[in-house]
Amino acid sequence: VEDEQHLADGLRFNLEAEGYEVQVVETGEAALELLRGEGPGFDAVVLDVMLPGIDGFSVIAALREAGQFVPTLMLTARGQAE
């Protein structure tokens, strides 16, 4: 889950090069829809902290509250603390 296209492209490229199947969404809302869906589950999630709309912390909290415990790597591209 990454809203910055160049970062999403880099993650996709490297993960696919290692043999992983990758799905990318840009918002927290889209992530929740996809992860809560009836389709096949996910082995892992790479989740940006700073997203438009629902942020990454809120996404992971909603998943955990719903009993979904897919391993999740949280990331951010922030260069410095505020």
C-alpha positions as CSV (number, residue, x, y, z in Angstrom):
1,V,0.0,0.0,0.0
2,E,1.9,3.0,-1.3
3,D,0.6,6.3,-2.7
4,E,3.9,7.5,-4.2
5,Q,4.0,5.9,-7.7
6,H,7.8,5.7,-7.9
7,L,8.1,4.0,-4.6
8,A,5.3,1.6,-5.4
9,D,7.0,0.8,-8.8
10,G,10.3,0.1,-7.0
11,L,8.7,-2.2,-4.4
12,R,6.8,-4.1,-7.1
13,F,9.9,-4.5,-9.3
14,N,12.1,-5.8,-6.5
15,L,9.4,-8.1,-5.0
16,E,8.5,-9.6,-8.4
17,A,12.2,-10.1,-9.2
18,E,12.3,-12.3,-6.1
19,G,9.3,-14.3,-7.3
20,Y,6.5,-12.7,-5.4
21,E,3.1,-11.9,-6.8
22,V,2.3,-8.2,-6.0
23,Q,-0.8,-6.1,-5.9
24,V,-0.5,-2.4,-5.3
25,V,-3.2,0.0,-4.0
26,E,-2.7,3.7,-3.2
27,T,-5.0,4.4,-0.3
28,G,-5.9,3.0,3.1
29,E,-9.5,2.6,2.0
30,A,-8.5,0.6,-1.0
31,A,-6.2,-1.6,1.2
32,L,-9.0,-2.3,3.6
33,E,-11.4,-3.2,0.8
34,L,-8.8,-5.6,-0.8
35,L,-7.6,-7.2,2.5
36,R,-11.2,-7.7,3.8
37,G,-12.4,-9.1,0.5
38,E,-13.5,-12.6,-0.2
39,G,-10.6,-13.4,-2.6
40,P,-7.5,-15.3,-1.8
41,G,-5.6,-14.0,1.3
42,F,-2.2,-12.4,1.4
43,D,1.0,-13.8,2.8
44,A,2.3,-10.4,3.8
45,V,1.5,-6.7,3.4
46,V,3.9,-3.7,2.9
47,L,2.0,-0.7,4.3
48,D,3.0,2.9,4.1
49,V,2.4,4.9,7.2
50,M,1.5,8.2,5.6
51,L,-1.4,7.7,3.1
52,P,-4.1,10.0,1.9
53,G,-7.4,9.4,3.8
54,I,-7.0,6.5,6.3
55,D,-3.3,6.3,7.3
56,G,-1.3,3.1,7.7
57,F,-1.7,2.9,11.5
58,S,-5.5,3.1,11.1
59,V,-5.5,0.4,8.4
60,I,-3.5,-2.0,10.6
61,A,-5.6,-1.3,13.6
62,A,-8.8,-2.0,11.7
63,L,-7.4,-5.3,10.4
64,R,-6.3,-6.4,13.8
65,E,-9.7,-5.5,15.3
66,A,-11.3,-7.6,12.6
67,G,-9.1,-10.6,13.6
68,Q,-6.8,-10.4,10.6
69,F,-3.2,-10.9,11.5
70,V,-1.4,-11.0,8.2
71,P,2.3,-10.1,8.7
72,T,2.8,-6.4,7.9
73,L,5.9,-4.4,7.2
74,M,5.2,-0.7,8.0
75,L,7.3,1.8,6.0
76,T,7.6,5.5,5.5
77,A,9.6,7.7,3.2
78,R,9.7,10.6,5.7
79,G,13.2,12.2,5.7
80,Q,13.0,13.7,9.2
81,A,10.9,13.8,12.3
82,E,8.5,16.7,12.7
